[in-house]
Amino acid sequence: MKKLLLVVDMQNDFVTGSLGTQQAVDIVPNIKDKVLEFRMERNPIIFTKDTHYDNYLETQEGKNLPVAHCIKGMPGHEIVGGLDTSDCFIFEKGSFGSLELAEYISKREEISEIEICGLCTDICVVSNALIIKAKFPEIKITVDSNACAGVTKESHEAALLVMKMCQVNVIM
């Protein structure tokens, strides 16, 4: 049985770009260490990429968050430098949480545990954690709070509490 690492949306636009924060910059070394650890143990790693197109501002999300980001083909869409994705599966998703991602994971029968880290705790991390928990209620799901950052410190903490209440293990 294998433990899967899910690294959510560690992209330039969320770290140093149009929606970047210092908290996002600060977690990059923690995620780098986590990727190395999983790689050394020969456990699978999936990176997600928030993926939008030129019409982003016309979408529902774009109307609610009118900041163009993670536009496919642009530098902000790429995984932040320093994170080696060479032997990882990269999954592009067009929404906060991805049913397709959960379906992809379901085909990996050797997965017995899932650890999640990345950005943003209060949007895409929590959305994917809860979708995965709903699809796999008996698989241990863990979120490392030291390898996640939210839009604000308060919303990060609120998302961690929601996940704890839904029986997702949270490392503090």
C-alpha positions in Angstrom: 0.0 0.0 0.0 1.1 3.5 -0.8 0.7 6.9 0.7 -0.2 9.6 -1.9 1.0 13.2 -1.7 -1.4 15.8 -3.2 0.3 19.2 -3.7 -2.5 21.7 -4.5 -1.9 24.7 -6.8 1.7 25.6 -5.9 1.8 28.0 -8.9 3.6 31.2 -9.6 0.5 33.3 -9.5 -0.4 32.1 -6.0 3.1 32.4 -4.6 4.7 35.5 -6.1 2.3 36.6 -8.8 -1.1 38.3 -9.0 -2.5 36.5 -5.9 0.8 35.8 -4.1 1.3 36.2 -0.4 4.2 36.0 2.0 2.6 33.1 3.7 2.6 31.2 0.3 6.3 32.1 -0.2 7.0 30.8 3.4 5.6 27.3 2.8 7.6 26.5 -0.4 10.6 25.0 1.6 8.2 22.8 3.6 6.6 21.5 0.5 9.9 20.9 -1.2 10.9 18.8 1.8 7.7 16.9 1.7 8.1 16.1 -2.0 11.6 14.9 -1.4 10.4 12.7 1.5 7.6 11.1 -0.6 10.0 10.6 -3.5 12.6 8.9 -1.3 9.9 6.5 0.0 8.8 5.9 -3.6 5.3 7.1 -2.9 3.2 8.7 -5.7 2.9 12.5 -5.9 0.2 14.5 -7.7 0.5 18.3 -8.3 -2.7 20.1 -9.2 -2.7 23.3 -11.3 -5.5 25.8 -11.2 -6.2 26.3 -14.9 -8.0 29.2 -16.5 -8.2 30.6 -20.0 -8.3 34.0 -21.6 -12.0 34.3 -20.9 -11.4 34.0 -17.1 -13.0 37.4 -16.3 -16.2 36.3 -18.0 -16.6 33.2 -15.9 -18.5 32.9 -12.6 -15.2 32.7 -10.7 -13.8 35.7 -12.6 -16.9 37.8 -11.8 -16.4 37.0 -8.1 -12.6 37.3 -8.1 -11.7 39.7 -10.9 -8.0 39.0 -10.8 -6.7 37.1 -13.8 -4.5 34.2 -12.6 -3.2 30.8 -13.6 -4.0 31.4 -17.3 -2.8 28.4 -19.3 0.3 29.1 -21.3 1.3 32.1 -19.1 4.2 32.0 -16.5 1.7 32.4 -13.6 0.2 29.0 -14.5 3.5 27.2 -13.9 4.5 25.4 -10.7 6.7 27.6 -8.6 10.5 27.2 -9.1 12.2 24.9 -6.6 9.6 22.2 -6.7 10.7 19.2 -8.8 7.7 17.7 -10.6 9.8 15.5 -12.9 8.3 12.2 -11.7 4.9 13.5 -10.6 1.5 13.4 -12.2 0.3 17.0 -12.9 -3.5 17.4 -12.9 -5.0 20.5 -14.4 -8.3 21.5 -12.7 -10.7 24.2 -13.7 -12.5 24.7 -10.4 -11.7 24.8 -6.7 -12.4 21.2 -6.0 -12.2 18.5 -8.7 -14.4 15.5 -9.0 -12.2 14.3 -11.8 -9.2 14.4 -9.5 -11.0 12.2 -7.0 -12.0 9.8 -9.8 -8.3 9.7 -11.0 -7.3 8.8 -7.4 -9.9 6.1 -7.3 -8.1 4.2 -10.1 -5.0 4.0 -7.9 -6.0 1.0 -5.9 -2.7 0.8 -4.0 -3.4 4.1 -2.2 -4.1 3.6 1.5 -3.5 7.1 2.8 -3.5 10.6 1.3 -1.6 13.7 2.5 -2.6 17.1 1.2 -0.6 20.4 1.2 -0.5 23.6 -0.9 -2.6 26.6 -1.7 -5.0 28.0 -0.7 -6.1 26.3 2.5 -9.4 28.0 2.6 -10.3 27.5 -1.1 -8.8 24.7 -3.1 -7.2 22.6 -0.3 -10.4 22.4 1.7 -12.5 21.8 -1.4 -10.4 18.9 -2.6 -9.9 17.5 0.9 -13.7 17.3 1.5 -14.4 15.8 -2.0 -11.7 13.2 -1.4 -13.0 12.4 2.1 -16.5 12.0 0.7 -15.3 9.6 -2.0 -13.0 7.7 0.3 -14.4 7.8 3.8 -12.2 5.0 5.0 -8.9 6.3 3.7 -6.8 8.3 6.2 -6.6 11.9 4.9 -4.1 14.3 6.4 -3.5 18.0 5.8 -0.2 19.5 7.0 -1.0 23.0 8.2 2.7 24.0 8.0 2.7 23.2 4.3 -0.5 25.2 3.5 -1.4 28.8 3.4 -4.7 30.6 3.1 -5.8 33.9 1.7 -5.5 35.2 5.2 -4.3 33.7 8.5 -7.8 33.7 9.8 -9.4 32.0 6.8 -6.5 29.4 6.9 -7.4 28.6 10.5 -11.1 28.4 9.7 -10.5 26.0 6.9 -8.3 23.8 9.1 -11.2 23.7 11.7 -13.7 22.7 9.0 -11.5 19.9 7.9 -10.9 18.7 11.5 -14.7 18.7 12.0 -15.0 16.5 8.9 -12.5 14.0 10.2 -9.6 15.0 8.1 -6.4 14.8 10.2 -4.7 18.1 10.6 -1.0 18.3 11.5 -0.3 21.5 13.4 
